[in-house]
Amino acid sequence: MAGMPSAFPFTRREATAACGFAAVAALCSASLLAAAVVMHPPVAVIPLLVIVCVGSPVYGTWQLPHAIASLRAGRGETNRRAIASLRRSLDRLPEIEHPLGH
């Protein structure tokens, strides 16, 4: 992804919308292709159909890696807080010897 900024420009809502748009584009393309298979289109329509069925999901997933990365980055802060809380609670536990002496 040369030429793209390294920061995640998406808000959580925008990233979710980008993922939803990619899913809707894939579903629409699959349904269009299924309808075309059932209706037996003329030979002249097939190249246009292939361009639309392949191009629409590609366009829909163009920014998907950045959207998923921004969603994961937002989740990381929550994970760090949970791990810190777990470590604090583990530090409060008393240390005892192993019952079998190991």
Rosetta silent file (secondary structure, phi, psi, omega in degrees, C-alpha in Angstrom):
SEQUENCE: MAGMPSAFPFTRREATAACGFAAVAALCSASLLAAAVVMHPPVAVIPLLVIVCVGSPVYGTWQLPHAIASLRAGRGETNRRAIASLRRSLDRLPEIEHPLGH
SCORE:     score description
SCORE:     0.000 S_00000001
   1 L     0.000   59.747 -178.815    0.000    0.000    0.000 S_00000001
   2 L   -67.941  142.581  177.998    2.597    2.455   -1.115 S_00000001
   3 L    87.028   -4.914  179.786    1.674    6.095   -0.920 S_00000001
   4 L   -96.743  145.041  179.301   -0.913    5.602    1.801 S_00000001
   5 L   -65.432  149.148 -177.144   -0.464    7.212    5.200 S_00000001
   6 L   -79.413  -23.242  178.395    0.632    4.905    7.992 S_00000001
   7 L   -74.341  158.131 -179.390   -1.861    6.330   10.493 S_00000001
   8 L   -93.544  106.687 -175.275   -5.397    4.974   10.578 S_00000001
   9 L   -79.508    0.247 -175.426   -7.638    7.785    9.328 S_00000001
  10 L   -89.258  139.888  165.472  -10.844    5.913   10.145 S_00000001
  11 L   -82.028  171.280 -179.410  -13.045    6.485   13.130 S_00000001
  12 H   -61.910  -39.944 -179.941  -14.670    3.385   14.586 S_00000001
  13 H   -66.444  -41.903  179.119  -17.946    4.207   12.835 S_00000001
  14 H   -66.052  -39.697  179.183  -16.245    4.783    9.467 S_00000001
  15 H   -65.497  -40.310  177.252  -14.283    1.546    9.764 S_00000001
  16 H   -65.181  -40.107  178.298  -17.449   -0.390   10.579 S_00000001
  17 H   -64.901  -39.062  178.211  -19.204    1.239    7.620 S_00000001
  18 H   -63.818  -40.653  177.573  -16.324    0.306    5.304 S_00000001
  19 H   -66.535  -40.698  177.659  -16.542   -3.331    6.438 S_00000001
  20 H   -64.674  -41.168  178.425  -20.318   -3.308    5.962 S_00000001
  21 H   -62.735  -39.285  178.494  -19.991   -1.774    2.502 S_00000001
  22 H   -64.602  -40.554  179.091  -17.523   -4.493    1.496 S_00000001
  23 H   -66.948  -41.902  179.397  -19.913   -7.204    2.694 S_00000001
  24 H   -65.651  -39.810  179.007  -22.883   -5.625    0.885 S_00000001
  25 H   -63.193  -40.881  179.016  -20.855   -5.272   -2.321 S_00000001
  26 H   -66.937  -40.741  178.397  -19.881   -8.939   -2.198 S_00000001
  27 H   -65.641  -41.826  178.804  -23.486  -10.018   -1.549 S_00000001
  28 H   -63.947  -41.291  179.305  -24.820   -7.848   -4.379 S_00000001
  29 H   -65.922  -40.712  178.847  -22.242   -9.213   -6.792 S_00000001
  30 H   -65.615  -40.301  179.528  -22.994  -12.796   -5.818 S_00000001
  31 H   -69.839  -36.777  176.567  -26.738  -12.253   -6.232 S_00000001
  32 H   -64.159  -41.473  178.806  -26.243  -10.533   -9.604 S_00000001
  33 H   -67.198  -39.371  177.667  -24.116  -13.416  -10.798 S_00000001
  34 H   -64.657  -41.101  178.033  -26.653  -15.960   -9.533 S_00000001
  35 H   -64.688  -37.316  179.603  -29.473  -14.118  -11.310 S_00000001
  36 H   -67.862  -36.493  178.993  -27.433  -14.035  -14.512 S_00000001
  37 H   -66.033  -39.476 -178.593  -26.798  -17.767  -14.346 S_00000001
  38 H   -70.671  -37.112 -173.376  -30.513  -18.459  -13.935 S_00000001
  39 H   -90.301   -5.629  179.915  -31.640  -16.082  -16.719 S_00000001
  40 L    51.238   79.367 -176.652  -29.028  -17.071  -19.376 S_00000001
  41 L   -72.040  161.623  174.931  -27.905  -13.584  -20.541 S_00000001
  42 L   -64.026  157.934 -176.644  -26.914  -12.806  -24.135 S_00000001
  43 H   -62.063  -32.987 -178.470  -23.266  -13.304  -25.003 S_00000001
  44 H   -69.368  -21.876 -177.615  -22.681   -9.535  -25.361 S_00000001
  45 H   -85.989  -20.881 -174.502  -23.735   -8.919  -21.727 S_00000001
  46 H   -59.975  -44.782  178.148  -21.353  -11.449  -20.182 S_00000001
  47 H   -61.361  -40.033  177.753  -18.201   -9.214  -20.283 S_00000001
  48 H   -64.847  -40.493  178.907  -20.095   -6.356  -18.626 S_00000001
  49 H   -62.968  -42.165  178.789  -21.480   -8.751  -16.049 S_00000001
  50 H   -65.650  -41.925  179.113  -18.004  -10.078  -15.243 S_00000001
  51 H   -61.683  -44.076 -179.440  -16.604   -6.536  -14.901 S_00000001
  52 H   -69.240  -42.852 -177.058  -19.393   -5.529  -12.513 S_00000001
  53 H   -70.808  -25.369  177.421  -19.294   -8.765  -10.480 S_00000001
  54 H   -94.373  -40.128 -175.659  -15.527   -8.572  -10.035 S_00000001
  55 H   -70.298  -35.247 -177.952  -15.084   -4.796   -9.897 S_00000001
  56 H   -65.194  -48.915  176.358  -17.720   -4.058   -7.285 S_00000001
  57 H   -66.324  -32.498  177.733  -16.218   -6.222   -4.511 S_00000001
  58 H   -64.096  -44.043  177.657  -12.720   -5.022   -5.412 S_00000001
  59 H   -65.323  -38.151 -179.431  -13.847   -1.419   -5.028 S_00000001
  60 H   -68.090  -28.860 -178.470  -15.660   -2.299   -1.829 S_00000001
  61 L  -100.011    8.921 -176.794  -12.585   -3.905   -0.302 S_00000001
  62 L   -59.041  -44.038 -178.794  -10.098   -1.242   -1.421 S_00000001
  63 L  -103.092    9.524 -177.436   -9.866    0.371    2.012 S_00000001
  64 H   -61.377  -40.606  178.485  -10.792   -2.720    3.998 S_00000001
  65 H   -60.497  -40.288  178.770   -7.246   -3.467    5.288 S_00000001
  66 H   -68.847  -36.874  179.269   -6.972    0.053    6.753 S_00000001
  67 H   -66.123  -43.100  179.422  -10.463   -0.188    8.244 S_00000001
  68 H   -67.071  -38.750  178.458   -9.709   -3.527    9.913 S_00000001
  69 H   -64.177  -38.439  179.131   -6.364   -2.208   11.173 S_00000001
  70 H   -70.458  -34.236  175.531   -8.060    0.811   12.735 S_00000001
  71 H   -66.514  -40.804  178.641  -10.641   -1.434   14.408 S_00000001
  72 H   -68.318  -36.464  179.665   -7.868   -3.634   15.791 S_00000001
  73 H   -64.934  -38.990  178.320   -5.871   -0.616   16.959 S_00000001
  74 H   -67.789  -31.377  179.988   -8.858    0.659   18.931 S_00000001
  75 H   -74.679  -25.508 -177.588   -9.310   -2.739   20.505 S_00000001
  76 H   -63.551  -36.771  179.396   -5.664   -2.839   21.631 S_00000001
  77 H   -64.760  -40.321  177.569   -6.121   -0.117   24.243 S_00000001
  78 H   -64.129  -40.930  179.016   -8.953   -2.055   25.850 S_00000001
  79 H   -64.868  -40.545  179.569   -6.808   -5.194   25.890 S_00000001
  80 H   -63.465  -39.975  178.555   -3.894   -3.341   27.493 S_00000001
  81 H   -65.942  -40.102 -179.992   -6.164   -2.028   30.243 S_00000001
  82 H   -66.453  -40.914  179.306   -7.588   -5.506   30.886 S_00000001
  83 H   -66.401  -41.158  178.247   -4.134   -7.077   31.056 S_00000001
  84 H   -62.867  -40.413  178.118   -2.913   -4.361   33.441 S_00000001
  85 H   -64.625  -41.691  177.896   -5.946   -4.945   35.665 S_00000001
  86 H   -62.548  -42.896  179.727   -5.316   -8.705   35.651 S_00000001
  87 H   -65.084  -38.166  177.195   -1.664   -8.201   36.589 S_00000001
  88 H   -63.254  -42.309 -179.999   -2.621   -5.876   39.464 S_00000001
  89 H   -68.765  -33.797  176.615   -5.061   -8.448   40.831 S_00000001
  90 H   -69.514  -34.026  178.102   -2.433  -11.204   40.501 S_00000001
  91 H   -67.070  -26.503 -179.800    0.096   -9.055   42.360 S_00000001
  92 H   -78.951  -15.642 -179.546   -2.327   -8.776   45.288 S_00000001
  93 L   -71.709  141.620  177.870   -2.542  -12.577   45.681 S_00000001
  94 L   -74.011  149.559  178.559   -0.380  -14.059   48.441 S_00000001
  95 L   -92.536  131.585  179.437    2.508  -16.302   47.441 S_00000001
  96 L  -130.622  161.767  177.972    2.392  -19.800   48.917 S_00000001
  97 L   -77.221  152.894  176.618    4.503  -22.919   48.535 S_00000001
  98 L   -66.153  138.206 -176.657    3.431  -25.665   46.208 S_00000001
  99 L   -61.315  -28.383 -179.127    1.593  -28.415   48.128 S_00000001
 100 L   -96.551    1.738  177.340    3.896  -31.137   46.758 S_00000001
 101 L    82.899   17.335 -179.140    7.075  -29.140   47.303 S_00000001
 102 L   -80.921    0.000    0.000    7.927  -28.491   43.655 S_00000001
